[in-house]
Amino acid sequence: MGKKHPTILIGLLFMGVLMGALDLAIIGPALPAVQAEFGMNDRQLAVLFNAYILCQLVGTPLLAKLSDRFGPRTIYIASILCFAAGSLLLVIATVPGWLFVGRGIQGFGAGGIFPVAAAVIGAELPKEKRGPALGLIGVVFGVAFLLGPVLGGVLLRFSWHWLFLINLPIAAVLIAGAMVLLPTSNAREPRPFDAGGAVTITVTLTALVIAMNNFDGNAMLDSLRSPFFLPFVALAIASGWLFWRIERRVTDPIIRPAFFQSRQISTTCFIALGVGAVQSGSVFYPALAVSALGITQSDASFLMLPAVIASTITSPVVGRLLNSIGTRTIVFTSLMLVYFSVMIYALTELSVVTFIGAGIISGIGMAGLLGAPLRFSVLNETSPRDRGAAQGLLNVFFSVGRLLGAAVVGGVAATYGGGTIGYQAAFFVMGIPAAAMVFVATRLKSRRAEQEEDTDSLAAQSA
């Protein structure tokens, strides 16, 4: 069905991803109201926020793999149902514990929405249309950043419950559309589910998130002595090693080790890790603006809007250029732009003009990294039976990079006493992975190599 209605199909996927992205952006305005109603302390609010991130990270590889086994339609609907159930639980919660559970269920469901959407685009659209479609999906996060605070402000006039209640009718429409438009699984020989891999990757990611969330840059020695940091780092390493051993032995692994035998996929994942780390630094841009420019937090947030608008406009354009320019050129250029923007923040005497200018450069660069190119590259390197799992793997690398990057930026800024000097020192350090990624991008396939592979693929199909 999807092939007969590509525009409607893309619209359906766009709305699903937007719903998941909005609930990450919209929680901020709701936190003060939730705190007042339930009498929660700041630590509990942090748990409420992080529950979504943790469960989304855990849900991504599991649901992505299940979409390859049982079909995109089944897992997309299951993901939306989880998201809706979590939203409903938030609305009817009477104690903080139910809020934590609701956000966790929401996050787990959201983990399956994006990789399934990207996999469907790979399965249902011809290669020349995948870039533009992925570019449109990449716009979602810019739209969510712009729309989230506005929508939150409007709905908070009635009640914070409406921020989550509005998800229920949207979810109903998405499920109805998925029943008609999304493909089902192709019949294949059933293979045992990789239960060992599912357990060990869940333990690995959970331990990593707990460790990173308990790292305090203002008190690094205390963090190192904390029972919630080094022991969980050790657990993440041990369970990650065990996960890899399991994946090399099972017949249908959660993450196929063969992915990393492809230079294109391994390079793309490494770039995603670095991009996620650099992207995490953008969370601290408003704090730098407040310190360097002497403006309010509210005004600092408005200074970020040009960057978001630039990214939103550029993302679909980049998607359309993929087929004519190629992945390597776009990713290399985008990484150069991101590196220059980070260096402007780190080394110049900031003014309103330079701050906005660096933000626009960063927004254009990130549009070429968070939108279509990296996902397009992975889609082209994977078989139809592994598209969901490969997209989930890419999401995991982005997320882990964000966790590590946030810890580094916060730690370096705190070491230098915070303020303008501290944040600029942190961004200078973040320029190191940004520069490294520029060189790593040269390992990606050239446009000529991509065209030759397309020709070989068509010849094989004809034969």
PyMOL commands that set and color helices and strands:
alter all, ss='L'
color gray80, all
select helices_A, chain A and resi 2-4+6-25+27-38+42-70+72-92+96-124+127-156+162-165+167-181+195-213+217-225+230-247+257-261+263-293+297-303+305-325+327-347+352-370+372-381+384-415+419-443+447-462
alter helices_A, ss='H'
color red, helices_A
deselect
rebuild
show_as cartoon
